[in-house]
Amino acid sequence: MPGYPVGMGFWREKVVLVTGGSSGLGRVIAEAFAAAGAKLAVVGLEGPQVDQAAAAMQAAGHDALGLPADITRQEDVERSIDRVLERFGRLDVLVNNAGRSMRGGLLETTAEQFRDLMELNLIAAVRCTRAAVPHLLERRGHVVNIGSLASKAASRWVGAYPATKFAVAAYSQQLRLELGPQGLHVLLVCPGPIRRKSPRLYPLEGVEDVPKRARSPGAGVRLPPVAPERLAEAILRACQRRKLELVLPARARILFAISSIWPTLGDWIIGKMSG
């Protein structure tokens, strides 16, 4: 992977738990930490996929533990943290990566769909963080919350997704304010659409007429995709520097500032970008 390894001295022997770490962006993040010398706990829903990811890291010479778990279940979260401590004796980084997007018109998105997506994108991260923080504080460790550009600016045709990611941003700030003085580092990561090897279309979750372009990554917003390897590398560096936020592409911050100061103009720009 381009640019690896990063921070070999800094990350050597540290223990990193990545939720949703058996595939996609989560796996790339896990592999980046492993390449930098960390020990990995890979958490995912599908047992065979988790085992395969952990085996691949072990074959590459890394110390990795696969943990099949449903992180929307408190008992699974607690069992996973216990397994990490039994195996490695410590925990230095929690990466709350597990989550999903959706596609649908806002009024056609039901309250139940809002609740289900909030359960995975926010509440599961809360469960994992609450279980991990006592151990992270012992190490002046890190919580990495994978948000989205949708954590800062909403878009059309993505149903409950922006509401859940805005909540992740607020939760990250609250963690910083309350636990930062005790030594916890919290990083909110807000990436645009992630580059994939093969095109992906998100399924529609209603019967409404949603433009076909909205089913693509980024919901049709015209942005260049972010290379997952580049994002993973940036996350490691941001943790080393204890940065508070990471936004890719960085120029999206201009839109966030405009939307905050002048909402009418911000909405117009977003409409043009996704029109």
N, C-alpha and C positions, 0 to 999 in steps of 0.2 A: 504494500500500500504506500502511496506517495507520502514522503515526509516522515514516515515512522523510522525509528522510534523517537518519542518525545520524552524529555525529563526522566531519563533512566535512573539517575541518582535519586531524584525526588520521590519517585513512585516505587522504588524497589522495596519489596516485602510488605507494602501496604495492601490492605484488603478492600476490595471494591465489590459492591453488590449492585447488579443492574437488573431492573425489572424489564420484562419484555426483551430480554437480552439474547434470545435464541435465534432471532431473525431480524432482518431489516436494519434500521438505524441502531437499535439496541445492540445488535451483534457487532456492528462496526465499532461502536463505543467500547464494548467489552474487549474486543480485540486490540483496540488502541491502548487501553490501560494495560492489558497483558503484555503487549510489545514493549511498553515502557517499564516493565519489571514488576507490576502489581500482581497480586493473587486475586482470582476472580470467582465470584459466585454469580452464576447465570440463572435467573428466575424466569420461567415461562409457563404458559398454560398447558402446552402439548408436550407430554413426557418424551416421546421419541425425538422430537425436534430439540428439546433441551439437552438430552443425552448426546445427540449428534454434535451440537455446538460445543459442549464441554469436552467431548472426545477429540474434536478437531484442535482445540486449544492445547489439550494435553499432548497430542501428537506433535505439536509445534514446540513443545518443551516448556509450556506454561503450567502453572499450578491452578487448576480450574475445578470448580464444583458445580454440578448441574442440580438445580432444585425445581422440579415440577411443582407448581402451586397456582392456585386461584387467589390472587391478591385482593379480590373483593370479599374474601372470607377471612375473618380475624384469626381463626385458628391456623390457617395456612401461612399467614404473615408471621405469626409468632413462632411457628415451627421452623420457618425458613431462617429467621434471625437466630434461633437456637442452634440450628445446624451449622450456620456460619461460625458462630462462637465456638462450638465444639470442634470444628475442623481447623480453624485458623487462630482462635483465641483473641480476636480483635476485629473491629470494623472501622474503616477510615473514610469510606465514601459510600453514599447511597445515591444511585441514579434512578430517579423516578421517571422512567421512560415509557412504561406500558400505557397504552391509550389508543384511541381510534378517532377517526373523523366520521362525518356522515354527510349526506346530501339530501336536501329537501327544502321546500318552502317553509317559512317560519310558522305561518298559521296552520299548515298541514302537519307540522311536527307536534306530536301529542305530548301532554304532560308526562306520560309514562316514558316516552322516548327521552325527554329531558332528564328524567330521574335516572334512567339506565345509563345514559352517557355520563352524567355527573358522577355516578357510582364508580365508574372505571377511571375517568380522567381526573377527578379530584379526590373523591373519598378514599379510593385505593391508595393514592399517594399519601393522604393523611394517615391512613392505617400504617403504612410502611414507615413513614417518618416518625410517628409517635413510638413505634417499636424500636427504631434504630437510634434515635437521638441520645438516649442515655449513654450508649456506647460510643457514639460519635463525639460527644462532649469530652470524653476521656482523652481523645486524641486530637482535639481541636480540628475535628474532621469536617467533611463537606456533604451538603445535600445539593444535588443537581436536579432541578425540576425542568423537564423538557416541556416547554410551552409551545408557542407558535407565534407567527406574526399576528394571528388571530387573538393572541393574548393582549394585544395593544390596539388593534383596529378590526372591527367586524367587517364581514363581507356578505354578499347575497348568496342564497341557495345552499347554505351549510347548516341549516337547522339549528340544533342545540350546541354545536361545536364551539362557536366563539364564547358563549356564556360559560362553558366549562373551562375554557382556557383563560378567560379573564379571571375566573376564580383561582386558577393556579397562580396567576401573577399576584393577586392580592394575598394569597396564602404565603407565597415566597417573601413578600415584603413584611408580613407580620412575623414570620420566623426570623428574619433579619433583625427586626426591631427588638424582639423579645429575647432572642437567644444569641444574637451576634455579640453582645457584650460578654457573654459567657464563653466565647471562643468558637461558636459554630459558624462556618462559612456557608452561605446559601447563594447558589448561582441559578438564576432564571435564564433559560436558553430559549430564544425566540427565532426559530429558523423559518425561512420560506419553504416552498415545496422542495422535497428531497429528490435528488436524481435517482432513478431506478434503472436497472438493467433492461427491464421490459415495461412497456406502458401499462398504467393501471387506471381503470375506471371504477369509481366508487359507485356502489349500488344505490339506487334511489330508495328511500324508506317511506314513500307515500305514493299516491296516485296522481300527484300534481304534475303539471307540465313544467319541468325544469330544463333549461337549455343544455344541450349535450356537452358544450364546453365546460359547464359547471361540474361535470362528473370527473374531470381530470384533476391531477394534483394542483393545489392552489385555487381550486374552484373557478378556473377560468381567468384569474388575475394574471396579467402579463408580467411575469417575473422569471428570470433565469433560474433553473433548478440549482439547489445547493448540493455539491458533492458531499456524500456522507463522510468520507475520509477526511475532507477538509474540516467539516464541522466537528468531528471527533477530536481532531488535533487541536482545534481552537478551544474545545471544552477542557482538555487537559491543561493547556496554557492558562486559561482563565481561572482554573482551580488553583494552580500554583501561585498565581498573582492575587488570588482571593477577590476577583472581580465580582460585581453584583449582578450584572446582566451581560448577555451576549446576544446580539442581534445580527442575523445574516439574511439578506444582504444589509450591510451597515447603513446604506442610504435610506432604508425604510424608516429610520429614526426621524428623518425630515418629515415624512408623512405623519408620523405619530405626533410630532410637535405641532404641525399645522392643524391636525384634527382636534388637538386639545385647545389651541388658542382660537381657532376659527372653524367650528364644526361644519358649517355650511360648505366651506371650501374643501374640507377634508372629505365630506361625503361625495362631493362632485368629483374629486380626483379618484376616489375608490370606484365610483360608478363608471368613469371613463376607462379605468384600468381593467375593469371586468366586463365592459360592454361589448 
